[in-house]
Amino acid sequence: MAKASVKKDNFIVRYFKETRAELRKVSWPDRQEVLSLTFIVVTFTIFMAALLGIIDYIFAWVFGLIIR
């Protein structure tokens, strides 16, 4: 009785096949959603950068008063 030989893919080929299968399951956003989410991220980043800059300026000013 001879066994049917089934060739197994090596791990690299299997990885790419599984990756491709998973990417087909992804629900990609439409252009409008990408633009609105990008606007939110950029706005929040600018706001946080300004806030941290103001806090840094205040701490530098206070420590400057303490050191003098």
VOVEX-667774 format. One record per residue: residue number from 1; x, y, z of N, C-alpha, C in turn. Coordinates in Angstrom, 1 decimal. Layout:
<sites>
[site NUM,[X,Y,Z],[X,Y,Z],[X,Y,Z]]
...
</sites>
This chain:
<sites>
[site 1,[0.8,-1.2,0.0],[0.0,0.0,0.0],[0.9,1.3,0.0]]
[site 2,[0.8,2.1,-1.0],[1.6,3.2,-1.1],[0.8,4.5,-0.7]]
[site 3,[1.5,5.3,0.1],[0.9,6.5,0.6],[1.0,7.6,-0.5]]
[site 4,[-0.1,8.4,-0.6],[-0.1,9.5,-1.6],[0.9,10.5,-1.0]]
[site 5,[1.8,10.9,-1.8],[2.8,12.0,-1.3],[2.2,13.4,-1.6]]
[site 6,[2.1,14.1,-0.5],[1.6,15.5,-0.6],[2.8,16.4,-0.3]]
[site 7,[3.1,17.3,-1.2],[4.2,18.2,-1.0],[3.7,19.3,-0.1]]
[site 8,[4.5,19.5,1.0],[4.2,20.7,1.9],[5.0,21.9,1.4]]
[site 9,[4.3,23.0,1.5],[5.0,24.3,1.2],[6.0,24.6,2.3]]
[site 10,[7.1,25.2,1.9],[8.0,25.6,2.9],[7.4,26.8,3.7]]
[site 11,[8.0,27.2,4.8],[7.4,28.2,5.6],[7.3,29.6,5.0]]
[site 12,[8.2,29.9,4.1],[8.2,31.2,3.4],[7.0,31.3,2.4]]
[site 13,[6.8,30.2,1.6],[5.7,30.2,0.7],[4.4,30.2,1.5]]
[site 14,[4.3,29.4,2.5],[3.1,29.3,3.4],[2.8,30.7,4.0]]
[site 15,[3.8,31.4,4.4],[3.6,32.7,5.0],[3.0,33.7,4.0]]
[site 16,[3.5,33.7,2.8],[3.0,34.6,1.8],[1.6,34.2,1.3]]
[site 17,[1.3,33.0,1.3],[-0.1,32.5,0.9],[-1.1,32.9,2.0]]
[site 18,[-0.7,32.7,3.3],[-1.6,33.1,4.4],[-1.7,34.6,4.5]]
[site 19,[-0.6,35.4,4.2],[-0.7,36.8,4.2],[-1.7,37.3,3.1]]
[site 20,[-1.6,36.8,2.0],[-2.4,37.2,0.8],[-3.9,36.8,1.2]]
[site 21,[-4.1,35.7,1.8],[-5.5,35.3,2.2],[-6.1,36.3,3.2]]
[site 22,[-5.2,36.7,4.2],[-5.7,37.6,5.2],[-6.0,39.0,4.6]]
[site 23,[-5.1,39.5,3.7],[-5.3,40.8,3.1],[-6.6,40.8,2.2]]
[site 24,[-7.1,39.7,1.7],[-8.3,39.7,1.0],[-9.5,39.9,1.9]]
[site 25,[-9.3,39.6,3.2],[-10.4,39.7,4.2],[-10.5,41.1,4.7]]
[site 26,[-9.5,42.0,4.5],[-9.5,43.3,5.0],[-10.6,44.2,4.4]]
[site 27,[-11.2,45.0,5.2],[-12.2,45.9,4.7],[-11.5,47.3,4.6]]
[site 28,[-11.1,47.6,3.4],[-10.3,48.8,3.2],[-11.3,50.1,3.2]]
[site 29,[-10.8,51.2,3.8],[-11.6,52.4,3.9],[-11.7,53.1,2.5]]
[site 30,[-12.8,53.8,2.4],[-12.9,54.6,1.1],[-12.1,55.9,1.2]]
[site 31,[-12.0,56.6,0.2],[-11.2,57.8,0.1],[-11.7,58.9,1.1]]
[site 32,[-13.0,59.1,1.2],[-13.5,60.1,2.2],[-13.2,59.7,3.6]]
[site 33,[-13.3,58.5,4.0],[-12.9,58.0,5.3],[-11.4,58.3,5.6]]
[site 34,[-10.6,58.0,4.6],[-9.1,58.2,4.8],[-8.8,59.6,5.0]]
[site 35,[-9.5,60.5,4.2],[-9.2,61.9,4.3],[-9.7,62.5,5.6]]
[site 36,[-10.9,62.1,6.1],[-11.4,62.6,7.4],[-10.5,62.1,8.6]]
[site 37,[-10.1,60.8,8.5],[-9.2,60.3,9.6],[-7.9,60.9,9.6]]
[site 38,[-7.3,61.2,8.4],[-6.0,61.9,8.3],[-6.1,63.3,8.8]]
[site 39,[-7.2,64.0,8.5],[-7.4,65.3,9.1],[-7.5,65.3,10.6]]
[site 40,[-8.2,64.3,11.2],[-8.3,64.2,12.6],[-6.9,64.0,13.2]]
[site 41,[-6.1,63.1,12.6],[-4.8,62.8,13.2],[-3.8,64.0,13.1]]
[site 42,[-3.8,64.7,11.9],[-3.0,65.8,11.8],[-3.4,67.0,12.7]]
[site 43,[-4.7,67.2,12.9],[-5.2,68.2,13.8],[-4.8,67.9,15.2]]
[site 44,[-5.0,66.7,15.6],[-4.6,66.3,17.0],[-3.1,66.4,17.2]]
[site 45,[-2.3,66.0,16.2],[-0.9,66.1,16.4],[-0.4,67.5,16.5]]
[site 46,[-1.0,68.4,15.7],[-0.6,69.9,15.8],[-1.0,70.4,17.2]]
[site 47,[-2.2,70.1,17.6],[-2.7,70.5,18.9],[-1.8,70.0,20.1]]
[site 48,[-1.5,68.8,20.1],[-0.6,68.2,21.1],[0.8,68.8,21.1]]
[site 49,[1.3,69.1,19.9],[2.6,69.7,19.8],[2.6,71.1,20.3]]
[site 50,[1.6,71.9,20.1],[1.4,73.2,20.6],[1.3,73.2,22.1]]
[site 51,[0.4,72.2,22.6],[0.2,72.1,24.1],[1.5,71.8,24.8]]
[site 52,[2.3,70.8,24.2],[3.5,70.4,24.9],[4.6,71.5,24.8]]
[site 53,[4.5,72.3,23.7],[5.4,73.4,23.5],[5.1,74.5,24.6]]
[site 54,[3.9,74.8,24.8],[3.5,75.7,25.8],[3.9,75.3,27.2]]
[site 55,[3.6,74.0,27.5],[4.0,73.4,28.8],[5.5,73.5,29.0]]
[site 56,[6.3,73.2,28.0],[7.7,73.2,28.0],[8.2,74.7,28.3]]
[site 57,[7.6,75.6,27.6],[7.9,77.0,27.8],[7.7,77.5,29.3]]
[site 58,[6.5,77.1,29.8],[6.2,77.4,31.2],[7.2,76.8,32.2]]
[site 59,[7.5,75.5,32.0],[8.4,74.9,32.9],[9.8,75.6,32.8]]
[site 60,[10.2,75.9,31.6],[11.5,76.5,31.4],[11.5,77.9,32.1]]
[site 61,[10.4,78.6,32.0],[10.3,79.9,32.6],[10.4,79.8,34.2]]
[site 62,[9.6,78.8,34.7],[9.6,78.6,36.1],[10.9,78.2,36.7]]
[site 63,[11.5,77.2,36.0],[12.9,76.8,36.4],[13.9,77.9,36.3]]
[site 64,[13.7,78.8,35.3],[14.6,79.9,35.1],[14.5,80.9,36.3]]
[site 65,[13.3,81.1,36.8],[13.0,81.9,38.0],[13.7,81.3,39.3]]
[site 66,[13.5,79.9,39.4],[14.1,79.2,40.5],[15.6,79.3,40.6]]
[site 67,[16.2,79.1,39.4],[17.7,79.0,39.4],[18.3,80.4,39.6]]
[site 68,[17.7,81.5,39.2],[18.3,82.8,39.3],[18.5,83.2,40.7]]
</sites>
